[in-house]
Amino acid sequence: ETQQVCKIMIQRLYISILIFTTLTCYTRAQQETYTVTKAPFSSDKYDEYSPVFYKNGIVFSSNRGSGLLVDYSSSTGKTTFNINFIDTIKKVTWQKARSFSKSLNTHFNDGPATFNSRCDTIYYSRNLLQVKGKFSNLSTGRNKLGIFSAVKEGSNWTKIRELRFNNEWYNVTTPYLSPDGKRLYFASDKPDGYGGSDIYYCEWKGDYWNYPVNIGSVINTSGNESYPFVNPAGEILFSSDGHPGLGGKDIFFSR
């Protein structure tokens, strides 16, 4: 009986040590290893989001200076979004943000954007319909977001092409090109997903992008996942309101 009691005590001690070690590792993992600072070009009046590096600066999406147009990507009534650029190297203080490219600007939403490693090819999101006329003819239900590509020739972006899996019945947006250029990640509210918006990817087949593949239920939830980012190690960061977080859309990470 004494041996049995000792055995139970040893087991409990082992479990206690295991729990303590786990909690200690978790606490250390949660400690901040960096600080978050508001970027100088951020404003209280406009929205700035999806920043990516481009040569000597940052490209991001914003509704600054877009005019009083209807936002066809949501029902919030905010103005449309454009692709912006800000130089972060030429001077000690960052310069004022400006429009990234007139040749990529449209009447409605443009961005977010992503680039290949040579920065001579861009993939970006924009509204599918670009006809002129009454805004009422371009209702939110039909003028969905799609992904387009363009090639840099001299100082201009040319050869603007629409990706073949864009669809007028659902959004295909927030593209991100993997560092090796072999996979294009994006978010879509296609009806075959797990929730409102899922993350998909497609493979580069030499001269075209293959059909989209849902990244799966480990990443996607019954909520909304979007804004994928992939580093050279193949690790993915993304935004979600479906995984347990602090509220709204938090940033999550997976290998």
Secondary structure per residue as TSV (DSSP state, phi and psi in degrees):
chain	resnum	aa	ss	phi	psi
A	1	E	-	360.0	-39.7
A	2	T	H	-62.8	-40.6
A	3	Q	H	-63.6	-37.5
A	4	Q	H	-65.2	-42.7
A	5	V	H	-62.7	-43.3
A	6	C	H	-62.5	-40.1
A	7	K	H	-62.4	-42.6
A	8	I	H	-64.1	-41.8
A	9	M	H	-64.3	-39.9
A	10	I	H	-65.5	-41.0
A	11	Q	H	-62.2	-43.0
A	12	R	H	-65.0	-39.4
A	13	L	H	-63.8	-41.7
A	14	Y	H	-61.8	-44.5
A	15	I	H	-63.3	-40.8
A	16	S	H	-63.1	-43.1
A	17	I	H	-64.2	-40.6
A	18	L	H	-62.6	-45.3
A	19	I	H	-63.2	-43.5
A	20	F	H	-62.2	-43.9
A	21	T	H	-63.6	-42.0
A	22	T	H	-62.8	-46.4
A	23	L	H	-64.7	-37.5
A	24	T	H	-64.7	-44.4
A	25	C	H	-63.7	-39.4
A	26	Y	H	-65.2	-41.7
A	27	T	H	-64.3	-42.4
A	28	R	H	-64.3	-38.0
A	29	A	H	-66.1	-29.0
A	30	Q	H	-84.2	-10.7
A	31	Q	S	-66.7	141.1
A	32	E	-	-71.3	128.7
A	33	T	S	-108.1	7.4
A	34	Y	S	-153.8	168.2
A	35	T	-	-116.9	148.9
A	36	V	-	-105.1	124.0
A	37	T	-	-126.2	137.3
A	38	K	-	-66.9	128.1
A	39	A	-	-66.7	144.8
A	40	P	T	-58.5	-28.9
A	41	F	T	-86.0	-3.0
A	42	S	-	-70.8	147.7
A	43	S	-	-130.7	163.8
A	44	D	S	-88.2	-14.8
A	45	K	S	-95.0	-34.6
A	46	Y	S	-116.2	171.2
A	47	D	-	-101.0	135.8
A	48	E	E	-130.1	127.4
A	49	Y	E	-155.4	170.4
A	50	S	E	53.7	57.7
A	51	P	E	-76.2	139.5
A	52	V	E	-136.9	149.3
A	53	F	E	-72.6	139.7
A	54	Y	E	-144.9	108.4
A	55	K	T	51.6	-113.5
A	56	N	T	-99.3	23.4
A	57	G	E	-157.2	-159.3
A	58	I	E	-128.4	133.7
A	59	V	E	-104.9	134.1
A	60	F	E	-149.3	167.4
A	61	S	E	-100.4	142.6
A	62	S	E	-158.4	152.5
A	63	N	-	-100.6	20.3
A	64	R	T	-72.4	133.5
A	65	G	T	63.8	23.9
A	66	S	-	-91.3	-9.4
A	67	G	-	90.4	173.9
A	68	L	S	-90.6	67.4
A	69	L	-	-105.3	167.0
A	70	V	-	-83.0	138.2
A	71	D	-	-88.5	108.9
A	72	Y	T	-86.7	4.0
A	73	S	T	-95.1	-8.1
A	74	S	-	-158.6	179.3
A	75	S	S	-108.8	20.5
A	76	T	S	-77.3	-18.8
A	77	G	-	82.7	7.0
A	78	K	-	-75.7	165.4
A	79	T	-	-72.8	170.0
A	80	T	-	-73.9	164.1
A	81	F	-	-107.3	145.3
A	82	N	E	-124.7	164.0
A	83	I	E	-89.8	124.7
A	84	N	E	-116.6	159.1
A	85	F	E	-134.6	141.8
A	86	I	E	-136.7	132.1
A	87	D	E	-79.3	130.1
A	88	T	S	-115.7	5.3
A	89	I	S	-120.6	-38.0
A	90	K	S	-57.5	-36.9
A	91	K	S	-126.2	164.0
A	92	V	S	-62.9	-41.9
A	93	T	S	-98.2	140.1
A	94	W	-	-63.7	140.8
A	95	Q	-	-79.0	170.8
A	96	K	-	-69.5	139.1
A	97	A	-	-66.8	148.5
A	98	R	E	-140.9	169.0
A	99	S	E	-62.4	136.1
A	100	F	S	-70.3	-47.7
A	101	S	-	-156.7	126.2
A	102	K	G	-66.0	-31.2
A	103	S	G	-71.1	-16.1
A	104	L	G	-100.1	-9.8
A	105	N	-	-71.6	140.5
A	106	T	-	-128.3	-176.1
A	107	H	S	-74.4	-17.2
A	108	F	S	-125.0	-134.8
A	109	N	-	-84.6	134.1
A	110	D	E	-130.3	129.4
A	111	G	E	104.2	161.9
A	112	P	E	-73.6	174.7
A	113	A	E	-133.0	159.6
A	114	T	E	-146.7	153.5
A	115	F	E	-127.3	156.7
A	116	N	-	-78.1	175.2
A	117	S	T	-65.0	-26.9
A	118	R	T	-87.2	-6.6
A	119	C	S	61.1	27.9
A	120	D	-	-112.6	3.1
A	121	T	E	-135.1	132.5
A	122	I	E	-119.4	141.0
A	123	Y	E	-118.9	128.4
A	124	Y	E	-146.2	159.9
A	125	S	E	-98.1	144.8
A	126	R	E	-160.0	165.9
A	127	N	E	-67.8	144.5
A	128	L	S	-71.9	-44.9
A	129	L	-	-87.5	130.9
A	130	Q	-	-129.8	21.6
A	131	V	-	-71.6	150.0
A	132	K	-	-87.4	157.6
A	133	G	S	136.9	-157.3
A	134	K	-	-68.8	137.4
A	135	F	G	-64.2	-26.7
A	136	S	G	-65.6	-20.3
A	137	N	G	-78.2	-11.4
A	138	L	S	-114.0	66.4
A	139	S	-	-67.0	157.1
A	140	T	T	-57.6	-32.8
A	141	G	T	-67.6	-22.8
A	142	R	T	-115.0	-29.3
A	143	N	-	-88.3	71.6
A	144	K	-	-76.7	169.8
A	145	L	E	-89.9	140.5
A	146	G	E	-134.4	174.3
A	147	I	E	-107.0	134.7
A	148	F	E	-125.7	160.5
A	149	S	E	-126.6	157.2
A	150	A	E	-150.8	157.2
A	151	V	E	-118.9	139.1
A	152	K	E	-83.1	122.7
A	153	E	E	-129.1	107.3
A	154	G	T	69.6	-123.5
A	155	S	T	-101.5	3.0
A	156	N	E	-115.8	154.6
A	157	W	E	-98.7	122.1
A	158	T	E	-127.3	-175.6
A	159	K	E	52.1	49.6
A	160	I	E	-70.0	122.7
A	161	R	E	-130.2	147.4
A	162	E	E	-92.9	134.7
A	163	L	-	-68.1	141.5
A	164	R	T	-68.6	-18.0
A	165	F	T	-95.6	9.5
A	166	N	-	-62.4	151.5
A	167	N	B	-147.2	137.4
A	168	E	T	-72.3	-8.0
A	169	W	T	-101.5	-7.9
A	170	Y	B	-154.1	163.7
A	171	N	-	-87.4	142.4
A	172	V	E	-129.9	110.6
A	173	T	E	-153.1	-174.7
A	174	T	E	44.8	60.0
A	175	P	E	-72.6	150.2
A	176	Y	E	-146.6	124.9
A	177	L	E	-90.7	130.6
A	178	S	-	-62.5	153.5
A	179	P	T	-55.6	-31.7
A	180	D	T	-85.9	-2.9
A	181	G	S	75.5	9.3
A	182	K	S	-94.6	-15.7
A	183	R	E	-133.0	138.8
A	184	L	E	-114.1	115.2
A	185	Y	E	-96.1	149.7
A	186	F	E	-164.4	173.6
A	187	A	E	-114.7	147.2
A	188	S	E	-153.3	146.9
A	189	D	-	-100.1	37.0
A	190	K	-	-53.7	146.4
A	191	P	T	-68.8	-11.5
A	192	D	T	-93.5	12.9
A	193	G	S	-87.9	-174.7
A	194	Y	S	-87.9	-22.4
A	195	G	S	-152.7	-150.1
A	196	G	S	-66.0	-54.0
A	197	S	B	-133.2	127.3
A	198	D	E	-114.3	162.0
A	199	I	E	-96.2	132.9
A	200	Y	E	-124.3	168.3
A	201	Y	E	-145.4	158.7
A	202	C	E	-135.8	151.7
A	203	E	E	-98.0	142.4
A	204	W	B	-80.9	124.6
A	205	K	-	-107.8	28.1
A	206	G	S	98.8	-45.6
A	207	D	S	-141.7	9.5
A	208	Y	S	-161.2	161.5
A	209	W	B	-93.2	130.4
A	210	N	-	-71.2	172.7
A	211	Y	-	-64.7	148.3
A	212	P	-	-62.7	146.0
A	213	V	E	-123.1	129.3
A	214	N	E	-67.5	132.7
A	215	I	-	-71.5	-13.2
A	216	G	-	111.1	170.1
A	217	S	T	-78.1	-12.8
A	218	V	T	-67.1	-37.2
A	219	I	T	-92.7	-50.7
A	220	N	-	-82.8	145.1
A	221	T	-	-129.0	-173.0
A	222	S	S	-75.0	-7.1
A	223	G	S	-91.2	-137.4
A	224	N	B	-127.3	124.7
A	225	E	E	-117.5	140.4
A	226	S	E	-163.4	-176.1
A	227	Y	E	52.0	56.7
A	228	P	E	-69.6	146.9
A	229	F	E	-141.1	130.1
A	230	V	E	-124.2	131.0
A	231	N	-	-95.1	173.9
A	232	P	T	-59.5	-23.7
A	233	A	T	-81.2	-2.2
A	234	G	S	85.3	11.7
A	235	E	-	-86.3	141.5
A	236	I	E	-113.6	136.2
A	237	L	E	-116.1	143.9
A	238	F	E	-156.3	165.9
A	239	S	E	-102.7	142.2
A	240	S	E	-154.8	144.1
A	241	D	S	-112.6	11.3
A	242	G	S	-100.0	-29.8
A	243	H	S	-81.6	151.3
A	244	P	S	-59.9	124.4
A	245	G	-	-148.4	-159.3
A	246	L	S	-89.8	-9.7
A	247	G	S	130.5	149.6
A	248	G	S	65.9	-139.0
A	249	K	S	-107.1	112.3
A	250	D	E	-95.7	167.9
A	251	I	E	-96.3	131.2
A	252	F	E	-123.6	164.5
A	253	F	E	-139.0	141.8
A	254	S	E	-150.7	148.2
A	255	R	-	-98.6	360.0
